Amino acid sequence: MEEIKNDSERIIRTSSAFDCGGRCPLKFHVKGGKIIKIEGDDGEEPRQLRACMRCRALRQYIYHPKRLKYPLKRVGPKGKGEFKRITWDEALKEIAQKLKEIKETYGNKSIFLAMGGGYLGAFHDGMFALMRLFTQFGGYSTHYGNVSSEGAVYATKVMYGSPFVGHSREDLLNSKLIILWGWDPARMISGSDTIYNLVKAKEAGIKIICIDPRYHDTAVLLADQWIPIYPGTDTAMMVSMAYVMIKENLHDQAFLDKYTVGFDKFKEYVMGKEDGIPKTPEWAEQITSVPAETITNLAREYATTKPAALMDCQGPARSAVGSLYNRCAITLTAMTGNIGRPGGSAAGGLMGIPYGHMFFGARIPPPYKNPVEDTGRSVRGSVNLQDRFITRCHTNKIFDAILKGTKGGYPFDVKFAWFVNNNFLNQLGNTNKAAEALKKLEYMVSSEIFLTPTARYADIVLPVTTMAERSDLARPWPSGPYFTFMNQAIEPLGECKSDLRIAEELADELGIEDFVKYPDVDKALKALLKMPADTRKNIRNYRKFKEEGIHRLELEEPYVAFRKEIEDPENHPFQTPSGKIEIFSQRIADLNDPNNPPIPKYMRTPEDRFDPLIKKYPLQVLSPHPPNRVHSEMYLVDWLREVEPHRVWINHIDAKKRGIQDGDMVLVFNDRGKLLIPAWLTERIIPGVISIYEGAWYDPDENGIDRGGCVNVLTNDSHALCGASALKSCLAEVKKYEGGDI
């Protein structure tokens, strides 16, 4: 667990566990029971995993004066943040009593567990303990749909049959051309080794092209070319690139014939045979604002440079376009024959590589199934999410479901909600509507590290431990390959408890005698490692893993997605009905829904740049991940707030029209909400588009104006048919704030 540096200072090896995709190895220097210094990975080059500013500011996060240290009970109106300190005994007894009352009066369907995306992304502790608890209590209702990646998951499952479409990041050095489409890894991490390998690629002379409405940090650092594009129009540019390749016979027809199905139908659409509209670069220029010449040159360069890596991230797929963006990108990679090739890419949203999995705590024996979902039909392999998740609501519809219940077509009426490991009020669409939903709730519990905007609406707030105060296992989700061990470095602050301990103690209050408890954490973590064969094969020495804090897998060569399927298709078919890459999906065609086409297409969506609403709200709103926090986590850390002031990016042309100067306080608004924020005038964003980083804490005043700068007061709480949250399909207006009431 530790190295002894001297008699009074210890070094504890551990890991971060935020929802940024990185799991950075860390060394906590502990003296007198307190963390006095944090260092990053000391591994050998080139596999050293460099921690970003977030991990380097962890001491301010762990010891922040606003850390919750004691259970709280609400004494004022919901949302006002007025609480009093109570004991754990009082808190757990009240929660248990309320759970029993709700169950008896309304049934288990009315108990809702909202989870994911927040303070801890590990395997043993956290939300999984509450999943086990509520399962044994008779069941619970919950949600489906990953806010970050559902569009990409849908696309990859439809076309490949697997979401594991990533290459090892070091494989970027085998490319001759790298296209970063809607991806800014310098800011949002997506693997601790990502930016390092992109820098090495740049140093090696590999050309890097960035396509994005923003001249973002990665483009500033690495791009040989920046191609600005309007939000929501990426698929138009992609299909016009396909037009150039087909027209000039640059596509790899042999690859398409051998490994794909349905290219002929896609070709009919692209060339205009289907609808009479050839998808030429000139056609795309009118939609995207990208010059036809630029599109043509990029199509030629991508088609003729071998190998080339088209890296489409998930940002443009978090929209009403949803999976079509990633499906178009996958089709281009197939047309150029880059799938399954070193230095190429499979596209599909950078979803990671398969190298061993640890079972979640919810699956530790006994493996109960949620009784509330036991009677719901499950259509395995279906691409109709309404069939697959008939007992759940979509994540971006949680608050709509709370407001409307069964009368609104949802499968439950929520009376009791427990928010664990998230700040969903702040992070999902239409925050003002979400606040109204939380005011309506009969009872609410929040497990939290800070009194977040969500927690302010709770009846009971329970203080939980950080990664420094508990032990667990973790692994990065987009890259790797490595596992990390989160060693507990310090005792819990105040009266904080882990979610696991909370679940165990609440089980006693509820009289659940057979709830599996883990007083010996080492025993539990050893059990996790022994479960799946692929992990057991990789990690044989638990003590060594714990002491070193990391287990790096030694690969003979970089991992390449679908290499076996391409090199030996007879014995390794794709996990699709056809056994091939499905450019045309018969499963989607059978749904017969024009909003979910069986081939990838450009489709207009609500609140795009052609929506008539743009006359009232003429600016498209981007809400990218911030560089100085993980979603809304670490928002209160002063060091990080100094690095990147929270402000709206606006082009000088748009600002001049509105009489706005740099640094002015402005009002950003639409029909869903209003927020106040300083303006940053910059040429790093195209006219007609503004950008506000997501994650700033919602702080409405008495007039309903959010003075915290939470961009989700503007965004919509809708989702595409593929399950993608439509957070990037959003229109608004900006005006200079003159002071006084609005």
Protein Blocks (a to p, Z undefined) as FASTA:
>chain_A
ZZcfblmbccddddddbfehpacddddddeehiafbdcddfbdcfkbccddfklmmmmmm
mmgckbcfbdcddfbdehklpacdddfklmmmmmmmmmmmmmmmnojklpccdeehilbc
cfknmjllmmmmmmmnnpacddehifklmmmmmmmmmmnopablbccfklmmmpcbdcde
hiafklnonoaklmmmmmmmmmnopacddddfbdcfklmmmmmbdcdddehilmmmmmmm
mmmmmmnopacfklmmmmmghklmmmmmmnommnopacbfklmmmmnopafklmmmmmmm
mmmpccddddddfklmmcfklmmmmmmmmmmmmmnopgopahiaeehnonapaebdaddf
klgccddddfklmmpccdehiabfklmmmmbccfklmmmmmmnmmmnopabdcfbdcdeh
iafklmmghkllmmmmmmmpmbdcdddfbdcfklmmpmbdcddddfklcccddddfklcj
dddddddfbdcehjbccfklmmmmmmmmnopaklccdfblmlmmmmmmmmpmklmmmmmb
lmlmmmnopacdddfbdcdehklmmmmmmlmccfbfkopacfbafklmmnopaklcfbdc
ddddehiakbfklmmmmcccdddddfkbghjgoklpmklmmmmccdddddfklmmmnopa
ehiacddddfkbccdddddddfkbcehiacddehiacdddfkopafkopaklmmccbdcf
kopacklgccddddddeejjZZ
